[in-house]
Amino acid sequence: MRADSLRQDVLGVLQRHGPAEAMEIWRQLCVVRPISRTAVHTVLTRLVADGLLVRHGRRRHYVYMCEPSVEVARSTAQQAARDLMVATAGRGLVHFVETLDQSSPELARQLERLLAERHRQDDRS
């Protein structure tokens, strides 16, 4: 099993189910595949260190949440945008917007608002 795959699975559980303790995350992952609790704890600790998760509470009773730091969010978005432009020469942008609109209409509306605000600012300059 690849570590990147487990990282994605852990993040997916938290994004679908919201904040959770390590044991709850482990139980959700065990439905899909066998995994040790130690592996889940290790991944959670690394995701916190990488700035992708935050945790609250006391040791052995931490509650983990997806809340990437501003720096991580910015870096991830910039890399994804560069990868999309390089891989598709800009043609992937339409598919990106379609996918965003289908999977999260509220985020698509937020993107529209952000772009409209940016255009208003540009028009004032």
C-alpha positions in Angstrom: 0.0 0.0 0.0 1.4 3.4 -0.9 1.6 6.1 1.8 0.2 8.7 -0.6 -2.9 6.5 -1.1 -3.4 6.2 2.6 -3.0 10.0 3.1 -5.6 10.6 0.5 -7.9 8.0 2.1 -7.5 9.6 5.5 -8.2 13.1 4.1 -11.2 11.7 2.3 -12.7 10.3 5.5 -12.3 13.6 7.3 -13.8 15.6 4.3 -16.8 13.3 4.1 -17.5 12.8 7.8 -16.1 15.9 9.4 -13.9 16.0 12.6 -13.1 12.7 14.1 -10.8 10.8 16.5 -8.2 8.5 15.1 -10.2 5.4 16.1 -13.2 6.6 14.1 -11.0 7.3 11.1 -9.4 3.8 11.4 -12.9 2.2 11.6 -14.0 4.0 8.4 -10.8 2.9 6.6 -11.2 -0.7 7.7 -14.5 -0.9 5.9 -12.6 -0.5 2.6 -9.3 -2.3 3.4 -7.3 -3.8 6.3 -5.1 -1.2 7.9 -3.3 -1.0 11.2 -4.2 1.6 13.8 -0.5 2.5 14.0 -0.4 3.3 10.3 -3.4 5.6 10.7 -1.9 7.4 13.7 1.4 7.9 11.8 -0.4 9.4 8.8 -2.5 11.7 11.0 0.7 12.9 12.8 2.4 13.6 9.4 -0.7 15.4 8.0 -0.7 17.6 11.1 3.0 18.3 10.7 2.5 19.1 7.0 -0.2 21.6 7.8 -3.1 19.7 6.2 -4.9 18.8 9.4 -5.3 20.4 12.8 -6.0 18.5 16.0 -7.6 19.5 19.2 -7.9 17.8 22.6 -5.5 15.7 24.6 -3.2 12.9 23.6 -5.0 9.7 22.8 -8.2 11.7 22.4 -7.3 14.1 19.7 -10.0 15.2 17.3 -8.6 15.7 13.8 -10.1 18.2 11.2 -9.3 19.1 7.7 -8.1 22.7 8.0 -5.1 23.3 5.8 -2.9 26.3 6.7 -3.1 29.3 4.4 0.4 28.5 3.2 -0.4 24.9 2.4 -3.7 25.9 0.6 -1.9 28.5 -1.5 1.0 26.2 -2.4 -1.4 23.4 -3.3 -3.6 25.6 -5.4 -0.6 27.2 -7.2 0.9 23.8 -8.0 -2.4 22.3 -9.2 -3.0 25.4 -11.5 0.5 25.1 -12.9 0.1 21.3 -13.5 -3.2 21.9 -15.2 -1.9 24.5 -17.5 1.2 22.5 -18.4 -0.6 19.2 -18.9 -3.5 20.6 -20.9 -2.3 23.9 -22.4 -5.3 25.6 -20.8 -7.9 23.2 -22.3 -8.4 21.5 -18.9 -9.8 24.7 -17.4 -13.2 24.1 -18.8 -13.3 20.5 -17.4 -12.0 21.8 -14.1 -14.8 24.3 -13.8 -17.4 21.6 -14.9 -16.0 19.2 -12.3 -16.1 21.8 -9.6 -19.7 22.8 -10.4 -20.8 19.1 -10.4 -19.0 18.1 -7.2 -19.5 21.3 -5.2 -21.8 23.9 -6.6 -21.3 26.2 -3.7 -17.5 26.3 -4.3 -18.2 27.0 -8.0 -20.4 30.0 -7.0 -17.7 31.1 -4.6 -15.2 31.0 -7.5 -17.6 33.1 -9.7 -17.8 35.7 -6.9 -14.1 35.8 -6.4 -13.5 36.3 -10.1 -16.2 39.0 -10.3 -14.6 40.8 -7.4 -11.2 40.6 -9.0 -12.6 42.0 -12.3 -14.2 44.9 -10.4 -10.9 45.7 -8.8 -9.1 45.6 -12.1 -11.7 47.9 -13.7 -11.1 50.5 -10.9 -7.3 50.4 -11.4 
